[in-house]
Amino acid sequence: MPENTVIVNGIRLHSAYNPQKEAERFVQSLECMFTPQTVLITEPACSYCLPFLRERFKNARILAVRYDKQFASFDAVFDQVLYLEDCSSLAEQLFSLLGEEGLSQTLFISWKPSEQAYPSQNTFVWNEIKQAVLKSRDVLGTRTYFAGRWAKNACRFALYANSFCIPQKTHAPVVICASGPSLTHSLPEIQRLRSRMNIIAVSSALLPLVSYGITPDLIISTDGGYWAKPHLSCIERNLLTVPLALSLEAACPTQILNKCSIVPLAYGDGISQTILEELNIPIVRAERNGTVSGTAARLALNLTDNQVYVCGLDLACSPGSVHAKPNENENRDSTKDNRQCPKETRLTPTHFTNGSLELYRKWFSTADFNGRLHRLSDSPYKNQLGQVDTVTWNDFEKTHTQNTQPLSFEQHTVSQKEQERKEKLQVIISRHKTDDAWIKDALPALYIQKQRSSEKQTEDISIREAMNQFEEHLLKAIGVSV
């Protein structure tokens, strides 16, 4: 590498005498108490530090975030380079690239002269890195807290679901009904133009649709929390025969698993994937997302070669409620309102900024939908979602003039009896509890702790004990005495 140096804004980015030695000392001075899978350096300029980083962190990927394109000729030496000016959201791009586990095992470093030469860019980039790391921490915290519940849901799914179906490709436009307050204003138009669309309803939008006399073609639910179950009670109460798309982690009442035709959504990893494969359950590939609307959007785009529209995708706080009405949980919670704890006290938090909604907005704003995903409403939304534009119902009516066929499904019946499935699940759980993929799913925090730790043997003992307890919890969930 030539002995290049450069001055930016009066700051010399490399030593004028021996930039190689300067870079070597910089790498040697780095403090790192774990073995990183990835090393990310911000604006390394002429990249003199790269060979020394590779020598010290032999098995790590080396990434760079560039503030300035004048250093593009040095990019090839890195495993990947991100340019600040090309990122609509660097935090989201980092999270998408590395994931919550990868971010937790990344060493972030800054080439110090670039901090002074590019002060505003440096401040912005490190704030984005902070946001990505905080998001990874939150996601890992959620996974750790809910891992047991999600795995139990997956086992119950495999045990009690009796009928599966796979949606067939359609050429019709698909309208996804999310449960934001603006859905209410679209209900008359959905009803009027019902014959021109296929409808996918997220579970929390089901009651508003059914109350207006609209039956969707497909219902989707991916939330593993107990609060998701009430939204599905509308199916049994109204004797709906609509197929239900479920991830194995989703919370679903047993009677609905028994009676509904289920579209099994597979994310392609972890405990759920093992269960699906070993029980020969047919699957539809799906994308894991923090919001069911995101998973529904990707699913719809794969189901049709036409356009996909979303109603009720507000992703914004609003006075009164963040959901369209009627809402199952609101109906339940309203019975507890009284003079000392009135409705306004309960709903006040919905008036203020919601961190989850902000994360969902960022995802929709930065995801690439190839111009095929649109929000549908006659009223303007409070926020923009990047390339996801907003079209009116008049636009929809002019574009889609023909009636469509309802979404069709290929049916699959479960031949195994419940007891046989229970016995197979017991074998699956026992056989795979020591698998890396299962440990990572069941104990994400401990798994990462082991990856970062120098005392592997101690961590292995802790993981083995925890997985034995995990096995007991799953067996109890399917009615096996331990």
C-alpha positions, 0 to 999 in steps of 0.5 A: 500500500502506498504511503498516502496521507491526507489532510481534511479540514486542517486535520492530518488523517495519517502520520506524515512520517510513518502511517503504517507504524501509527496504525499498528500502535493504534490497533495494539492499544485497542481494549477488547475483553471478548473475541469479536465476530465483527470489527467495525471501524468508522472512517479509516481513511487510507485504511492503514489499520486494516492489516493489523486489525486482521492480524489481531482479530483473525476470525472476525469480519472487518467492516467500515463506515465511510464519511467520505467517498474520496477513500473509495479506492481503499474499500476492497480491503474490507469485507464490507463498506457502508457509506453514510450518505447512501444510508437512509438509516444507518442504525437500521442497516446495521441491524439488518446486516448484523442482527441482534446477536451480531451487534452484541458480538461486534467491536466498534472502533473509531479512527481518531483523526477522522473524529476531528476532521468530520465532527458532525458526521462522526457524532451522527454515525456514533449516535446511529451505532448507539441506536442499533446497539440499543435495539439489539439489546431490547430485542435480545431482552424480549427474546430472553423473556419470551423464549420459553413461552414461544417454544411452548406455543410452538409445541402446542401448535404442533400438538393441537393443529389438525388441518393445514393449508397453503395459499396459492399464488394470485394475480389479484391486488391484495389489501392488508388490513392493519388495526390503526385508527384510520382503518375505520374510515376505509371500511365503507370503501373496502366493503364497496370494492370487496370483489376487486381484492383479496384481503389479509387481516391482521388479528387485531383488525379482524373484529372491526372488519367482521363488525362491518360485515367484511370477511377477509380471505386470510387472517394472520397472527404472529404475536407470542404474547397472551394479549394476542389471544383475545383478537382470535376469539372473534373467529370462534364467536362468529363461526368464521371458516377463514384460514389462519396464518400463524407462526409457531411462536404465536399465541393461539387458543387450543380450540382455534388450533383444533378447528381452523385451517392453519397456514404454518408460517416458517422463519427458517430457523431455531426450534420451530423449524426443527419441529416443522421439519421433523413432523413433516408439516407443510410451510409457507416461508415468512419473514420475522418482524417486530410487527405483524404488519411487516410479516403480512406485507412480505407474505402478501408480496410473495402471494401476488404478482399484483400490487399490495395495499395496506389500510390502517397502517398509521404507526402513530400515537393518537388521542384515544386509541392506537387501534381501530374500534371495536377492539377485543382488548379495549372492550375487555379493559373498558369494563374496569374503568371507574371514577377513580381510574377513568378511561382517560387515565388508561388511554393517556399513554397513547397520546405520547411517543411510542418507541415500538411504533418508531421502530416499526416506522423505521423498518417500513421506511428503510425496507425495499418493496420494489415499489409494490407496497402502498398505504391506502387511505382517503385521508393523509397519514401523520407520517411518511414511510420512505418509498411506501406511498399513499394512494386514495380509494379513487386511485385504487378503483381506477387501477383495479376495475375487474372482479377477482377470484377469492384466494385459494388454498391447497388443503393438507390433513394431519394423519397422525393422532394427537398421542402419536404427535405427543410422543414424537415431540417428546423425542424431538425435544430430548434429541435437540436440546443440546443443538446450537440452534436450540440453545440460541433460541431458548437461551439467547443471552447465555448463548451470546455470553458464552460466545464472548466468554473466555471461560467456555467450560463454566458457561457450558455447565450453566447452559446444560443446566438451563436447557434441562430445565427448558426441556422440563417446561416444554414437556409439561406444556404438552402434558408429559409428566417429568 
